Structure formats: C-alpha cells, structure tokens
C-alpha cells in the first residue's frame, strides 16, 4: 500500500505544480511530469480543451488522485476479507 501513497504524493505534487504554473523547463518539474505521465495519460482527453501553459486545474490528475486511494482502499479491504476467510 506504500506504492499507492507514493503515487498519490506524486500526483498531488503534479496537481499543485500545474495550479501554481510551475515552469515545465525546470528539471525537477520536468522529472515530476515525466514520472506521473503514465498515471495521467489514460484520462488526458479530459484536459484537451485547457491551455497547455499557465495555471490550470488538470481534471485528469484530479480524477486519478481520487481514484488511487479509493482503489488502494478497496484492494486493502479485499485482501483483509480474503485473509479472514483463509484463517477461519
């Protein structure tokens, strides 16, 4: 579950960087965008109408940032019920 936490932290950092109009030519910001692009790419169509530069709210990043902890919670609950059935 630590992997979901790390992904969530990176996604929130990306969301904040886009909200604050971080310069994409900065090496740190470019690395952040490159690391999170595989997570955001499936929903990139949600952001087609937005401008590419300046302060924007990426709907795709926000959606994935909501889905990652929800998916991790469901996975954790599934694993807990599966282990509870196995011990009985």
C-alpha positions as CSV (number, residue, x, y, z in Angstrom):
1,X,0.0,0.0,0.0
2,X,3.0,2.3,0.3
3,X,3.1,2.3,-3.5
4,X,-0.3,3.9,-3.6
5,X,0.8,6.5,-1.1
6,X,3.9,7.4,-3.2
7,X,1.8,7.6,-6.3
8,X,-0.7,9.9,-4.5
9,X,2.1,12.2,-3.3
10,X,3.5,12.5,-6.8
11,X,0.0,13.2,-8.3
12,X,-0.7,15.8,-5.7
13,X,2.7,17.4,-6.4
14,X,1.8,17.5,-10.1
15,X,-1.6,19.0,-9.4
16,X,0.0,21.7,-7.2
17,X,2.7,22.4,-9.8
18,X,0.1,22.9,-12.6
19,X,-2.1,25.0,-10.3
20,X,0.9,27.3,-9.5
21,X,2.1,27.4,-13.1
22,X,5.4,25.8,-12.5
23,X,7.9,26.1,-15.4
24,X,8.0,22.8,-17.3
25,X,11.5,23.5,-18.4
26,X,12.7,23.2,-14.8
27,X,14.5,19.8,-14.4
28,X,12.6,19.0,-11.2
29,X,9.2,19.8,-12.7
30,X,10.0,18.0,-15.9
31,X,11.0,14.9,-13.9
32,X,7.8,15.2,-11.9
33,X,5.7,15.4,-15.1
34,X,7.6,12.5,-16.7
35,X,7.1,10.3,-13.6
36,X,3.4,11.0,-13.3
37,X,2.5,10.9,-17.0
38,X,1.9,7.1,-17.2
39,X,-0.7,7.5,-14.4
40,X,-2.4,10.6,-16.0
41,X,-2.2,9.5,-19.7
42,X,-5.3,7.3,-19.8
43,X,-7.5,10.3,-18.9
44,X,-5.6,13.0,-20.8
45,X,-8.5,13.6,-23.1
46,X,-10.3,15.3,-20.2
47,X,-7.7,18.2,-20.4
48,X,-7.7,18.7,-24.2
49,X,-9.8,21.9,-24.0
50,X,-7.4,23.5,-21.5
51,X,-4.4,25.6,-22.3
52,X,-1.1,24.0,-22.1
53,X,0.8,26.7,-20.3
54,X,-0.1,28.8,-17.2
55,X,-2.1,27.9,-14.2
56,X,-4.6,25.2,-14.9
57,X,-6.5,22.6,-13.0
58,X,-5.8,19.3,-14.6
59,X,-9.0,17.3,-14.4
60,X,-7.2,14.1,-15.3
61,X,-4.8,14.4,-12.5
62,X,-7.5,15.3,-10.0
63,X,-9.5,12.3,-11.1
64,X,-6.6,9.9,-10.8
65,X,-5.7,11.4,-7.4
66,X,-9.2,10.5,-6.2
67,X,-9.2,7.0,-7.8
68,X,-5.8,5.9,-6.5
69,X,-6.6,6.0,-2.7
70,X,-10.1,4.6,-3.4
71,X,-8.6,1.7,-5.4
72,X,-6.0,1.1,-2.7
73,X,-8.7,1.0,0.0
74,X,-10.8,-1.5,-2.0
75,X,-7.7,-3.6,-2.5
76,X,-6.9,-3.5,1.2
77,X,-10.4,-4.5,2.1
78,X,-10.4,-7.3,-0.4
79,X,-7.1,-8.6,1.0
80,X,-8.4,-8.4,4.5
81,X,-11.6,-10.3,3.8
82,X,-9.6,-12.9,1.9
83,X,-7.2,-13.4,4.7
84,X,-10.0,-13.6,7.2
85,X,-11.7,-16.3,5.2
86,X,-8.5,-18.3,4.9
87,X,-7.9,-18.2,8.7
88,X,-11.4,-19.5,9.6
